Amino acid sequence: MMKQFEFLRIACRNPSTKDELASLLKERIRTEGVELKWGFRRVPLSRGRHHGGYVCAFRCQPLLRVESALERHVLRALAADQGCVALATQPVTIQWTWRGTVRRYTPDVLVMLCDVPEPWSAVGLERLSLVEVKPTRFSVDDDLWVERVRVIKEALNMPLVRLATLPEALS
């Protein structure tokens, strides 16, 4: 595992997947105008309002910290799919300047699929994808969301997909 990814907590279905994931990430990264910090943000402790906790995605692998029950359900749905070979929570913090303001964003989940089945490709997942898990009641400014998707596509060459409801995660 490369040094820049050493703080990234990754759960893999197979032991060899971690090195494959690191090499795939290394060949995709383009950091012009963007600062990437891998494994930088930790899931904060719950103060009673959230349903944070841990998820065992694959046997004999590190537990993945989650911020909400919805995030837990999404991770379990992804891990239950045999095509999912690796998962990481809060994988990368991206910092960039947009409209004169320094922005920082951390997606919820990094997922690596060996093949992308129809239900996942229908929501926009690819072999390597970042997922934002948010209930529909939380709105994000459309311009800001489009900017986040653009920055992630340019810097990491992977899609950013928002899963807003549990049926999307389980379909």
KOLPA-993394 format. One record per atom (N, C-alpha, C): chain; atom name; x, z, y. Coordinates in steps of 0.02 Angstrom, whole numbers. Example, Ala and Ser with C-alpha at 12.3 -4.5 7.8 and 13.67 -1.06 7.14 Angstrom:
<chain A, atom N, x 660, z 390, y -284>
<chain A, atom CA, x 615, z 390, y -225>
<chain A, atom C, x 660, z 390, y -165>
<chain A, atom N, x 642, z 354, y -112>
<chain A, atom CA, x 684, z 357, y -53>
<chain A, atom C, x 645, z 394, y 2>
This chain:
<chain A, atom N, x 43, z 0, y -59>
<chain A, atom CA, x 0, z 0, y 0>
<chain A, atom C, x 45, z 0, y 62>
<chain A, atom N, x 30, z -43, y 109>
<chain A, atom CA, x 71, z -49, y 169>
<chain A, atom C, x 62, z 12, y 214>
<chain A, atom N, x 114, z 27, y 252>
<chain A, atom CA, x 116, z 87, y 293>
<chain A, atom C, x 58, z 91, y 342>
<chain A, atom N, x 38, z 34, y 372>
<chain A, atom CA, x -15, z 37, y 422>
<chain A, atom C, x -83, z 57, y 393>
<chain A, atom N, x -91, z 50, y 327>
<chain A, atom CA, x -155, z 67, y 295>
<chain A, atom C, x -152, z 134, y 257>
<chain A, atom N, x -97, z 172, y 264>
<chain A, atom CA, x -88, z 232, y 224>
<chain A, atom C, x -140, z 286, y 239>
<chain A, atom N, x -169, z 288, y 299>
<chain A, atom CA, x -218, z 339, y 316>
<chain A, atom C, x -289, z 317, y 301>
<chain A, atom N, x -297, z 257, y 275>
<chain A, atom CA, x -362, z 230, y 259>
<chain A, atom C, x -384, z 256, y 191>
<chain A, atom N, x -440, z 290, y 188>
<chain A, atom CA, x -465, z 316, y 124>
<chain A, atom C, x -506, z 262, y 91>
<chain A, atom N, x -480, z 236, y 35>
<chain A, atom CA, x -511, z 180, y 1>
<chain A, atom C, x -530, z 201, y -70>
<chain A, atom N, x -591, z 184, y -91>
<chain A, atom CA, x -613, z 194, y -159>
<chain A, atom C, x -616, z 125, y -192>
<chain A, atom N, x -581, z 117, y -248>
<chain A, atom CA, x -577, z 52, y -281>
<chain A, atom C, x -602, z 56, y -353>
<chain A, atom N, x -634, z 3, y -375>
<chain A, atom CA, x -659, z 0, y -444>
<chain A, atom C, x -600, z -5, y -492>
<chain A, atom N, x -547, z -43, y -473>
<chain A, atom CA, x -488, z -53, y -515>
<chain A, atom C, x -426, z -31, y -476>
<chain A, atom N, x -376, z -2, y -508>
<chain A, atom CA, x -316, z 20, y -472>
<chain A, atom C, x -279, z -35, y -435>
<chain A, atom N, x -279, z -95, y -461>
<chain A, atom CA, x -242, z -150, y -429>
<chain A, atom C, x -277, z -176, y -366>
<chain A, atom N, x -339, z -158, y -357>
<chain A, atom CA, x -377, z -183, y -300>
<chain A, atom C, x -349, z -160, y -233>
<chain A, atom N, x -321, z -100, y -231>
<chain A, atom CA, x -295, z -73, y -168>
<chain A, atom C, x -240, z -118, y -139>
<chain A, atom N, x -194, z -140, y -180>
<chain A, atom CA, x -140, z -184, y -157>
<chain A, atom C, x -168, z -253, y -137>
<chain A, atom N, x -216, z -277, y -175>
<chain A, atom CA, x -248, z -341, y -159>
<chain A, atom C, x -284, z -337, y -91>
<chain A, atom N, x -319, z -282, y -79>
<chain A, atom CA, x -353, z -271, y -16>
<chain A, atom C, x -303, z -269, y 42>
<chain A, atom N, x -248, z -233, y 33>
<chain A, atom CA, x -197, z -228, y 85>
<chain A, atom C, x -168, z -296, y 101>
<chain A, atom N, x -155, z -337, y 51>
<chain A, atom CA, x -126, z -403, y 64>
<chain A, atom C, x -177, z -449, y 97>
<chain A, atom N, x -241, z -444, y 77>
<chain A, atom CA, x -293, z -484, y 110>
<chain A, atom C, x -300, z -465, y 183>
<chain A, atom N, x -299, z -400, y 197>
<chain A, atom CA, x -305, z -377, y 266>
<chain A, atom C, x -245, z -400, y 307>
<chain A, atom N, x -185, z -395, y 278>
<chain A, atom CA, x -124, z -414, y 314>
<chain A, atom C, x -126, z -487, y 335>
<chain A, atom N, x -149, z -531, y 291>
<chain A, atom CA, x -150, z -602, y 308>
<chain A, atom C, x -206, z -620, y 357>
<chain A, atom N, x -256, z -578, y 365>
<chain A, atom CA, x -311, z -592, y 410>
<chain A, atom C, x -301, z -566, y 481>
<chain A, atom N, x -261, z -515, y 490>
<chain A, atom CA, x -255, z -481, y 555>
<chain A, atom C, x -222, z -523, y 608>
<chain A, atom N, x -256, z -527, y 666>
<chain A, atom CA, x -228, z -558, y 727>
<chain A, atom C, x -241, z -510, y 784>
<chain A, atom N, x -189, z -481, y 812>
<chain A, atom CA, x -197, z -426, y 860>
<chain A, atom C, x -188, z -446, y 933>
<chain A, atom N, x -194, z -508, y 950>
<chain A, atom CA, x -186, z -528, y 1020>
<chain A, atom C, x -244, z -502, y 1062>
<chain A, atom N, x -228, z -458, y 1110>
<chain A, atom CA, x -279, z -431, y 1155>
<chain A, atom C, x -320, z -375, y 1125>
<chain A, atom N, x -303, z -354, y 1064>
<chain A, atom CA, x -341, z -302, y 1029>
<chain A, atom C, x -293, z -253, y 998>
<chain A, atom N, x -310, z -189, y 1001>
<chain A, atom CA, x -270, z -138, y 967>
<chain A, atom C, x -310, z -113, y 907>
<chain A, atom N, x -277, z -113, y 849>
<chain A, atom CA, x -309, z -91, y 787>
<chain A, atom C, x -276, z -27, y 763>
<chain A, atom N, x -317, z 23, y 746>
<chain A, atom CA, x -293, z 86, y 718>
<chain A, atom C, x -329, z 97, y 652>
<chain A, atom N, x -293, z 90, y 597>
<chain A, atom CA, x -323, z 96, y 530>
<chain A, atom C, x -329, z 169, y 510>
<chain A, atom N, x -389, z 189, y 489>
<chain A, atom CA, x -401, z 257, y 467>
<chain A, atom C, x -394, z 309, y 523>
<chain A, atom N, x -402, z 287, y 585>
<chain A, atom CA, x -392, z 330, y 644>
<chain A, atom C, x -448, z 380, y 653>
<chain A, atom N, x -511, z 357, y 649>
<chain A, atom CA, x -568, z 400, y 663>
<chain A, atom C, x -591, z 434, y 599>
<chain A, atom N, x -600, z 498, y 602>
<chain A, atom CA, x -627, z 536, y 546>
<chain A, atom C, x -700, z 551, y 561>
<chain A, atom N, x -740, z 554, y 508>
<chain A, atom CA, x -810, z 572, y 516>
<chain A, atom C, x -813, z 644, y 539>
<chain A, atom N, x -847, z 657, y 597>
<chain A, atom CA, x -849, z 726, y 623>
<chain A, atom C, x -891, z 772, y 579>
<chain A, atom N, x -879, z 836, y 586>
<chain A, atom CA, x -918, z 886, y 550>
<chain A, atom C, x -990, z 884, y 574>
<chain A, atom N, x -1036, z 896, y 529>
<chain A, atom CA, x -1106, z 898, y 547>
<chain A, atom C, x -1122, z 963, y 582>
<chain A, atom N, x -1161, z 959, y 634>
<chain A, atom CA, x -1183, z 1019, y 671>
<chain A, atom C, x -1257, z 1032, y 660>
<chain A, atom N, x -1282, z 1012, y 601>
<chain A, atom CA, x -1351, z 1025, y 584>
<chain A, atom C, x -1399, z 968, y 597>
<chain A, atom N, x -1380, z 919, y 637>
<chain A, atom CA, x -1425, z 864, y 652>
<chain A, atom C, x -1415, z 805, y 605>
<chain A, atom N, x -1358, z 801, y 575>
<chain A, atom CA, x -1342, z 744, y 533>
<chain A, atom C, x -1342, z 765, y 460>
<chain A, atom N, x -1342, z 717, y 416>
<chain A, atom CA, x -1339, z 730, y 345>
<chain A, atom C, x -1274, z 704, y 318>
<chain A, atom N, x -1219, z 725, y 348>
<chain A, atom CA, x -1154, z 703, y 326>
<chain A, atom C, x -1137, z 731, y 258>
<chain A, atom N, x -1086, z 703, y 229>
<chain A, atom CA, x -1065, z 727, y 163>
<chain A, atom C, x -1015, z 678, y 133>
<chain A, atom N, x -1011, z 680, y 67>
<chain A, atom CA, x -964, z 638, y 31>
<chain A, atom C, x -1001, z 597, y -21>
<chain A, atom N, x -973, z 539, y -37>
<chain A, atom CA, x -1000, z 496, y -88>
<chain A, atom C, x -945, z 479, y -137>
<chain A, atom N, x -959, z 486, y -201>
<chain A, atom CA, x -913, z 464, y -253>
<chain A, atom C, x -934, z 393, y -271>
<chain A, atom N, x -898, z 344, y -244>
<chain A, atom CA, x -917, z 274, y -255>
<chain A, atom C, x -896, z 250, y -325>
<chain A, atom N, x -835, z 268, y -344>
<chain A, atom CA, x -809, z 247, y -410>
<chain A, atom C, x -774, z 307, y -442>
<chain A, atom N, x -776, z 311, y -508>
<chain A, atom CA, x -745, z 367, y -543>
<chain A, atom C, x -670, z 371, y -530>
<chain A, atom N, x -646, z 432, y -526>
<chain A, atom CA, x -574, z 446, y -517>
<chain A, atom C, x -546, z 415, y -454>
<chain A, atom N, x -587, z 409, y -403>
<chain A, atom CA, x -565, z 381, y -339>
<chain A, atom C, x -580, z 431, y -284>
<chain A, atom N, x -548, z 424, y -226>
<chain A, atom CA, x -562, z 472, y -171>
<chain A, atom C, x -636, z 471, y -151>
<chain A, atom N, x -660, z 530, y -132>
<chain A, atom CA, x -728, z 534, y -105>
<chain A, atom C, x -729, z 503, y -36>
<chain A, atom N, x -783, z 470, y -19>
<chain A, atom CA, x -790, z 438, y 46>
<chain A, atom C, x -836, z 480, y 89>
<chain A, atom N, x -814, z 496, y 149>
<chain A, atom CA, x -853, z 538, y 196>
<chain A, atom C, x -905, z 494, y 231>
<chain A, atom N, x -967, z 519, y 235>
<chain A, atom CA, x -1020, z 482, y 269>
<chain A, atom C, x -1051, z 525, y 324>
<chain A, atom N, x -1081, z 490, y 373>
<chain A, atom CA, x -1112, z 524, y 430>
<chain A, atom C, x -1187, z 536, y 422>
<chain A, atom N, x -1219, z 500, y 377>
<chain A, atom CA, x -1292, z 504, y 373>
<chain A, atom C, x -1316, z 490, y 302>
<chain A, atom N, x -1379, z 507, y 290>
<chain A, atom CA, x -1410, z 491, y 225>
<chain A, atom C, x -1415, z 416, y 215>
<chain A, atom N, x -1430, z 380, y 269>
<chain A, atom CA, x -1435, z 307, y 264>
<chain A, atom C, x -1367, z 277, y 244>
<chain A, atom N, x -1314, z 302, y 274>
<chain A, atom CA, x -1246, z 279, y 257>
<chain A, atom C, x -1231, z 293, y 184>
<chain A, atom N, x -1252, z 352, y 160>
<chain A, atom CA, x -1242, z 370, y 90>
<chain A, atom C, x -1279, z 321, y 44>
<chain A, atom N, x -1341, z 304, y 62>
<chain A, atom CA, x -1380, z 257, y 21>
<chain A, atom C, x -1348, z 188, y 21>
<chain A, atom N, x -1323, z 166, y 78>
<chain A, atom CA, x -1291, z 100, y 82>
<chain A, atom C, x -1229, z 99, y 38>
<chain A, atom N, x -1187, z 151, y 41>
<chain A, atom CA, x -1127, z 154, y -1>
<chain A, atom C, x -1145, z 154, y -75>
<chain A, atom N, x -1195, z 192, y -93>
<chain A, atom CA, x -1215, z 194, y -164>
<chain A, atom C, x -1242, z 126, y -187>
<chain A, atom N, x -1280, z 93, y -144>
<chain A, atom CA, x -1306, z 27, y -161>
<chain A, atom C, x -1250, z -24, y -170>
<chain A, atom N, x -1201, z -21, y -125>
<chain A, atom CA, x -1144, z -66, y -131>
<chain A, atom C, x -1103, z -51, y -193>
<chain A, atom N, x -1089, z 13, y -206>
<chain A, atom CA, x -1049, z 32, y -264>
<chain A, atom C, x -1084, z 17, y -330>
<chain A, atom N, x -1150, z 17, y -331>
<chain A, atom CA, x -1188, z 2, y -392>
<chain A, atom C, x -1183, z -71, y -411>
<chain A, atom N, x -1167, z -114, y -364>
<chain A, atom CA, x -1160, z -185, y -378>
<chain A, atom C, x -1092, z -197, y -410>
<chain A, atom N, x -1091, z -229, y -468>
<chain A, atom CA, x -1028, z -242, y -504>
<chain A, atom C, x -981, z -287, y -465>
<chain A, atom N, x -1007, z -325, y -418>
<chain A, atom CA, x -965, z -368, y -377>
<chain A, atom C, x -925, z -331, y -324>
<chain A, atom N, x -944, z -269, y -310>
<chain A, atom CA, x -909, z -229, y -259>
<chain A, atom C, x -848, z -197, y -292>
<chain A, atom N, x -788, z -211, y -265>
<chain A, atom CA, x -727, z -185, y -295>
<chain A, atom C, x -691, z -133, y -252>
<chain A, atom N, x -708, z -128, y -187>
<chain A, atom CA, x -676, z -78, y -144>
<chain A, atom C, x -721, z -61, y -85>
<chain A, atom N, x -719, z 3, y -66>
<chain A, atom CA, x -757, z 28, y -8>
<chain A, atom C, x -713, z 76, y 31>
<chain A, atom N, x -721, z 76, y 97>
<chain A, atom CA, x -687, z 124, y 140>
<chain A, atom C, x -734, z 140, y 198>
<chain A, atom N, x -737, z 204, y 217>
<chain A, atom CA, x -779, z 223, y 274>
<chain A, atom C, x -735, z 234, y 336>
<chain A, atom N, x -764, z 218, y 394>
<chain A, atom CA, x -728, z 222, y 458>
<chain A, atom C, x -659, z 190, y 452>
<chain A, atom N, x -656, z 127, y 431>
<chain A, atom CA, x -592, z 97, y 412>
<chain A, atom C, x -544, z 82, y 470>
<chain A, atom N, x -571, z 58, y 526>
<chain A, atom CA, x -527, z 36, y 580>
<chain A, atom C, x -560, z 49, y 647>
<chain A, atom N, x -520, z 71, y 695>
<chain A, atom CA, x -544, z 78, y 763>
<chain A, atom C, x -513, z 21, y 803>
<chain A, atom N, x -556, z -16, y 836>
<chain A, atom CA, x -535, z -75, y 874>
<chain A, atom C, x -542, z -59, y 948>
<chain A, atom N, x -490, z -72, y 986>
<chain A, atom CA, x -491, z -60, y 1058>
<chain A, atom C, x -475, z -125, y 1093>
<chain A, atom N, x -518, z -144, y 1142>
<chain A, atom CA, x -509, z -205, y 1180>
<chain A, atom C, x -539, z -197, y 1249>
<chain A, atom N, x -524, z -244, y 1293>
<chain A, atom CA, x -551, z -242, y 1360>
<chain A, atom C, x -606, z -294, y 1366>
<chain A, atom N, x -664, z -272, y 1391>
<chain A, atom CA, x -721, z -317, y 1400>
<chain A, atom C, x -754, z -302, y 1467>
<chain A, atom N, x -760, z -353, y 1507>
<chain A, atom CA, x -790, z -346, y 1574>
<chain A, atom C, x -756, z -291, y 1615>
<chain A, atom N, x -690, z -288, y 1610>
<chain A, atom CA, x -652, z -240, y 1649>
<chain A, atom C, x -652, z -169, y 1623>
<chain A, atom N, x -683, z -157, y 1566>
<chain A, atom CA, x -687, z -90, y 1537>
<chain A, atom C, x -653, z -90, y 1469>
<chain A, atom N, x -614, z -38, y 1456>
<chain A, atom CA, x -584, z -31, y 1390>
<chain A, atom C, x -637, z -5, y 1342>
<chain A, atom N, x -648, z -43, y 1288>
<chain A, atom CA, x -699, z -25, y 1238>
<chain A, atom C, x -664, z -4, y 1174>
<chain A, atom N, x -696, z 41, y 1138>
<chain A, atom CA, x -671, z 63, y 1073>
<chain A, atom C, x -730, z 65, y 1025>
<chain A, atom N, x -720, z 38, y 965>
<chain A, atom CA, x -774, z 34, y 916>
<chain A, atom C, x -746, z 45, y 846>
<chain A, atom N, x -782, z 84, y 806>
<chain A, atom CA, x -764, z 96, y 736>
<chain A, atom C, x -824, z 79, y 692>
<chain A, atom N, x -820, z 26, y 652>
<chain A, atom CA, x -875, z 11, y 606>
<chain A, atom C, x -879, z 64, y 550>
<chain A, atom N, x -936, z 68, y 518>
<chain A, atom CA, x -948, z 120, y 468>
<chain A, atom C, x -914, z 108, y 401>
<chain A, atom N, x -917, z 47, y 376>
<chain A, atom CA, x -894, z 33, y 308>
<chain A, atom C, x -855, z -33, y 305>
<chain A, atom N, x -801, z -32, y 266>
<chain A, atom CA, x -766, z -93, y 246>
<chain A, atom C, x -783, z -104, y 173>
<chain A, atom N, x -807, z -163, y 156>
<chain A, atom CA, x -825, z -178, y 87>
<chain A, atom C, x -787, z -241, y 64>
<chain A, atom N, x -762, z -237, y 2>
<chain A, atom CA, x -729, z -295, y -29>
<chain A, atom C, x -768, z -312, y -92>
<chain A, atom N, x -790, z -375, y -95>
<chain A, atom CA, x -828, z -399, y -152>
<chain A, atom C, x -787, z -451, y -190>
<chain A, atom N, x -789, z -450, y -257>
<chain A, atom CA, x -753, z -501, y -294>
<chain A, atom C, x -793, z -566, y -294>
<chain A, atom N, x -857, z -560, y -296>
<chain A, atom CA, x -902, z -617, y -285>
<chain A, atom C, x -960, z -591, y -244>
<chain A, atom N, x -990, z -634, y -205>
<chain A, atom CA, x -1043, z -612, y -159>
<chain A, atom C, x -1110, z -635, y -187>
<chain A, atom N, x -1149, z -588, y -216>
<chain A, atom CA, x -1214, z -607, y -243>
<chain A, atom C, x -1264, z -624, y -187>
<chain A, atom N, x -1315, z -659, y -204>
<chain A, atom CA, x -1365, z -684, y -156>
<chain A, atom C, x -1393, z -630, y -110>
<chain A, atom N, x -1413, z -571, y -135>
<chain A, atom CA, x -1442, z -522, y -88>
<chain A, atom C, x -1393, z -502, y -33>
<chain A, atom N, x -1329, z -497, y -49>
<chain A, atom CA, x -1280, z -478, y 1>
<chain A, atom C, x -1262, z -536, y 47>
<chain A, atom N, x -1257, z -596, y 20>
<chain A, atom CA, x -1241, z -653, y 63>
<chain A, atom C, x -1300, z -668, y 110>
<chain A, atom N, x -1361, z -651, y 89>
<chain A, atom CA, x -1419, z -663, y 132>
<chain A, atom C, x -1417, z -620, y 195>
<chain A, atom N, x -1386, z -560, y 191>
<chain A, atom CA, x -1381, z -518, y 251>
<chain A, atom C, x -1316, z -531, y 289>
<chain A, atom N, x -1274, z -576, y 263>
<chain A, atom CA, x -1214, z -596, y 300>
<chain A, atom C, x -1148, z -570, y 273>
<chain A, atom N, x -1148, z -536, y 216>
<chain A, atom CA, x -1085, z -511, y 189>
<chain A, atom C, x -1044, z -567, y 159>
<chain A, atom N, x -978, z -561, y 166>
<chain A, atom CA, x -930, z -607, y 136>
<chain A, atom C, x -884, z -567, y 91>
<chain A, atom N, x -831, z -598, y 66>
<chain A, atom CA, x -785, z -562, y 20>
<chain A, atom C, x -759, z -498, y 52>
<chain A, atom N, x -735, z -502, y 113>
<chain A, atom CA, x -716, z -443, y 152>
<chain A, atom C, x -762, z -439, y 212>
<chain A, atom N, x -796, z -383, y 220>
<chain A, atom CA, x -843, z -376, y 275>
<chain A, atom C, x -842, z -305, y 302>
<chain A, atom N, x -860, z -299, y 365>
<chain A, atom CA, x -870, z -234, y 396>
<chain A, atom C, x -945, z -225, y 406>
<chain A, atom N, x -968, z -164, y 394>
<chain A, atom CA, x -1040, z -150, y 397>
<chain A, atom C, x -1052, z -93, y 447>
<chain A, atom N, x -1101, z -103, y 490>
<chain A, atom CA, x -1125, z -51, y 535>
<chain A, atom C, x -1192, z -28, y 508>
<chain A, atom N, x -1199, z 36, y 494>
<chain A, atom CA, x -1261, z 63, y 466>
<chain A, atom C, x -1297, z 100, y 522>
<chain A, atom N, x -1354, z 73, y 543>
<chain A, atom CA, x -1393, z 104, y 597>
<chain A, atom C, x -1467, z 95, y 583>
<chain A, atom N, x -1507, z 149, y 591>
<chain A, atom CA, x -1579, z 141, y 585>
<chain A, atom C, x -1606, z 95, y 641>
<chain A, atom N, x -1663, z 65, y 629>
<chain A, atom CA, x -1691, z 19, y 678>
<chain A, atom C, x -1708, z 53, y 744>
<chain A, atom N, x -1720, z 118, y 743>
<chain A, atom CA, x -1738, z 153, y 805>
<chain A, atom C, x -1679, z 158, y 853>
<chain A, atom N, x -1618, z 148, y 830>
<chain A, atom CA, x -1560, z 148, y 873>
<chain A, atom C, x -1546, z 77, y 895>
<chain A, atom N, x -1551, z 66, y 959>
<chain A, atom CA, x -1539, z -2, y 984>
<chain A, atom C, x -1469, z -6, y 1014>
<chain A, atom N, x -1440, z -63, y 1007>
<chain A, atom CA, x -1375, z -78, y 1036>
<chain A, atom C, x -1385, z -136, y 1083>
<chain A, atom N, x -1357, z -132, y 1143>
<chain A, atom CA, x -1361, z -186, y 1191>
<chain A, atom C, x -1340, z -251, y 1156>
<chain A, atom N, x -1382, z -303, y 1161>
<chain A, atom CA, x -1368, z -366, y 1127>
<chain A, atom C, x -1301, z -396, y 1147>
<chain A, atom N, x -1286, z -394, y 1212>
<chain A, atom CA, x -1222, z -422, y 1235>
<chain A, atom C, x -1163, z -385, y 1204>
<chain A, atom N, x -1168, z -319, y 1201>
<chain A, atom CA, x -1114, z -279, y 1172>
<chain A, atom C, x -1107, z -292, y 1097>
<chain A, atom N, x -1164, z -299, y 1062>
<chain A, atom CA, x -1161, z -313, y 990>
<chain A, atom C, x -1128, z -381, y 978>
<chain A, atom N, x -1148, z -431, y 1016>
<chain A, atom CA, x -1118, z -498, y 1009>
<chain A, atom C, x -1043, z -495, y 1023>
<chain A, atom N, x -1023, z -456, y 1072>
<chain A, atom CA, x -952, z -448, y 1088>
<chain A, atom C, x -914, z -414, y 1031>
<chain A, atom N, x -944, z -362, y 1002>
<chain A, atom CA, x -912, z -329, y 945>
<chain A, atom C, x -903, z -377, y 886>
<chain A, atom N, x -955, z -415, y 871>
<chain A, atom CA, x -951, z -464, y 817>
<chain A, atom C, x -895, z -515, y 831>
<chain A, atom N, x -891, z -538, y 893>
<chain A, atom CA, x -840, z -588, y 912>
<chain A, atom C, x -770, z -559, y 905>
<chain A, atom N, x -760, z -499, y 931>
<chain A, atom CA, x -693, z -468, y 930>
<chain A, atom C, x -671, z -456, y 857>
<chain A, atom N, x -716, z -432, y 816>
<chain A, atom CA, x -698, z -420, y 746>
<chain A, atom C, x -683, z -485, y 709>
<chain A, atom N, x -723, z -536, y 723>
<chain A, atom CA, x -710, z -601, y 691>
<chain A, atom C, x -642, z -629, y 712>
<chain A, atom N, x -626, z -623, y 777>
<chain A, atom CA, x -561, z -648, y 801>
<chain A, atom C, x -503, z -606, y 776>
<chain A, atom N, x -509, z -540, y 777>
<chain A, atom CA, x -453, z -496, y 760>
<chain A, atom C, x -443, z -489, y 685>
<chain A, atom N, x -497, z -487, y 646>
<chain A, atom CA, x -492, z -473, y 575>
<chain A, atom C, x -517, z -530, y 530>
<chain A, atom N, x -546, z -582, y 561>
<chain A, atom CA, x -571, z -639, y 523>
<chain A, atom C, x -620, z -618, y 468>
<chain A, atom N, x -666, z -573, y 486>
<chain A, atom CA, x -719, z -553, y 440>
<chain A, atom C, x -782, z -538, y 480>
<chain A, atom N, x -840, z -542, y 447>
<chain A, atom CA, x -902, z -530, y 483>
<chain A, atom C, x -916, z -455, y 493>
<chain A, atom N, x -953, z -441, y 545>
<chain A, atom CA, x -981, z -374, y 557>
<chain A, atom C, x -1056, z -381, y 546>
<chain A, atom N, x -1081, z -344, y 497>
<chain A, atom CA, x -1152, z -348, y 478>
<chain A, atom C, x -1185, z -281, y 492>
<chain A, atom N, x -1244, z -284, y 520>
<chain A, atom CA, x -1282, z -222, y 533>
<chain A, atom C, x -1337, z -216, y 481>
<chain A, atom N, x -1336, z -160, y 444>
<chain A, atom CA, x -1389, z -144, y 398>
<chain A, atom C, x -1430, z -88, y 430>
<chain A, atom N, x -1492, z -104, y 445>
<chain A, atom CA, x -1533, z -58, y 485>
<chain A, atom C, x -1582, z -17, y 443>
<chain A, atom N, x -1599, z -41, y 384>
<chain A, atom CA, x -1649, z -5, y 344>
<chain A, atom C, x -1625, z 0, y 272>
<chain A, atom N, x -1651, z 49, y 237>
<chain A, atom CA, x -1632, z 59, y 167>
<chain A, atom C, x -1650, z -1, y 123>
<chain A, atom N, x -1709, z -33, y 131>
<chain A, atom CA, x -1723, z -92, y 89>
<chain A, atom C, x -1671, z -147, y 96>
<chain A, atom N, x -1641, z -154, y 156>
<chain A, atom CA, x -1587, z -204, y 163>
<chain A, atom C, x -1528, z -186, y 120>
<chain A, atom N, x -1514, z -121, y 114>
<chain A, atom CA, x -1457, z -99, y 74>
<chain A, atom C, x -1471, z -105, y -1>
<chain A, atom N, x -1534, z -97, y -20>
<chain A, atom CA, x -1551, z -98, y -91>
<chain A, atom C, x -1573, z -165, y -117>
<chain A, atom N, x -1586, z -213, y -73>
<chain A, atom CA, x -1610, z -278, y -97>
<chain A, atom C, x -1555, z -319, y -127>
